[in-house]
Amino acid sequence: MENPISYEDLAYIIRPGEKKEFKCLLSVDLKPGSYRIKKDYFLEGSDPNLNTQEKSLYVEFEVKE
Protein backbone atom coordinates (compact mmCIF):
# COMPACT_ATOMS: atom_id res chain seq x y z
CA MET A 1 0.00 0.00 0.00
CA GLU A 2 1.30 3.42 -0.92
CA ASN A 3 1.73 5.97 1.89
CA PRO A 4 -0.39 9.03 0.93
CA ILE A 5 1.49 11.39 3.29
CA SER A 6 4.75 12.95 2.16
CA TYR A 7 7.13 15.61 3.44
CA GLU A 8 10.38 17.40 2.71
CA ASP A 9 13.21 16.74 5.15
CA LEU A 10 14.80 20.16 5.71
CA ALA A 11 17.35 21.22 8.32
CA TYR A 12 16.96 24.50 10.23
CA ILE A 13 19.22 25.99 12.88
CA ILE A 14 17.15 27.48 15.70
CA ARG A 15 19.15 29.30 18.35
CA PRO A 16 18.02 29.60 22.00
CA GLY A 17 15.23 32.17 22.26
CA GLU A 18 14.45 32.06 18.54
CA LYS A 19 11.20 30.81 17.02
CA LYS A 20 10.58 28.96 13.79
CA GLU A 21 7.20 28.33 12.20
CA PHE A 22 6.70 25.15 10.21
CA LYS A 23 3.84 24.76 7.78
CA CYS A 24 2.51 21.26 7.32
CA LEU A 25 0.68 20.55 4.08
CA LEU A 26 -1.28 17.34 4.29
CA SER A 27 -1.94 15.52 1.03
CA VAL A 28 -4.99 13.68 2.36
CA ASP A 29 -8.44 14.77 3.44
CA LEU A 30 -8.72 14.28 7.18
CA LYS A 31 -11.98 13.29 8.76
CA PRO A 32 -13.17 15.39 11.71
CA GLY A 33 -11.27 14.40 14.82
CA SER A 34 -8.15 14.98 16.90
CA TYR A 35 -4.70 14.48 15.39
CA ARG A 36 -1.08 14.91 16.37
CA ILE A 37 2.00 15.82 14.34
CA LYS A 38 5.49 14.74 15.45
CA LYS A 39 8.65 16.72 14.57
CA ASP A 40 12.05 15.19 15.37
CA TYR A 41 15.09 17.36 16.07
CA PHE A 42 18.69 17.06 17.26
CA LEU A 43 20.44 19.09 19.94
CA GLU A 44 23.68 20.79 19.05
CA GLY A 45 26.16 21.96 21.65
CA SER A 46 29.68 21.83 22.99
CA ASP A 47 29.11 18.34 24.43
CA PRO A 48 29.67 15.82 21.58
CA ASN A 49 27.11 13.48 23.16
CA LEU A 50 24.37 16.09 22.68
CA ASN A 51 24.86 16.07 18.92
CA THR A 52 23.54 12.53 18.76
CA GLN A 53 20.50 13.03 21.00
CA GLU A 54 17.30 12.93 19.00
CA LYS A 55 14.30 14.64 20.58
CA SER A 56 10.69 14.98 19.47
CA LEU A 57 8.07 17.71 19.62
CA TYR A 58 4.36 17.00 19.29
CA VAL A 59 1.57 19.36 18.26
CA GLU A 60 -2.06 18.38 18.63
CA PHE A 61 -4.78 19.81 16.40
CA GLU A 62 -8.42 19.24 15.66
CA VAL A 63 -10.25 19.02 12.35
CA LYS A 64 -13.86 20.20 12.55
CA GLU A 65 -16.66 19.71 10.03
Sequence and secondary structure as in RCSB ss.txt:
>XXXX:A:sequence
MENPISYEDLAYIIRPGEKKEFKCLLSVDLKPGSYRIKKDYFLEGSDPNLNTQEKSLYVEFEVKE
>XXXX:A:secstr
               TT         SS   SEEEEEEEEEE  SSSTTGGG EEEEEEEEEE  
